[in-house]
């Protein structure tokens, strides 16, 4: 894991997880995490758990954060 700067110059962690060929920006420096709670279909949770078991993501939370980053990037939303 190492520090990089995104296109806005904001630093973030850069990581490659084992068994995964993609690079995933993790958490921006000193960005406060907020706990949210929501419901998912069990089939989604099963898939997330399998990705964690295979070492693609280190945790359920990181898998969900990665999916949300993709959503934000898809719609090119700023501030995230």
Number of C-alpha atoms within 10 A of each C-alpha: 11 11 14 14 13 12 7 8 8 10 17 18 16 16 14 16 14 12 11 13 9 11 10 19 21 18 15 17 11 8 9 8 7 6 5 5 6 4 6 8 7 9 9 10 13 11 12 20 16 14 18 17 13 13 14 19 23 14 15 17 12 17 18 13 16 16 12 13 17 12 12 14 12 9 8 11 10 8 6 10
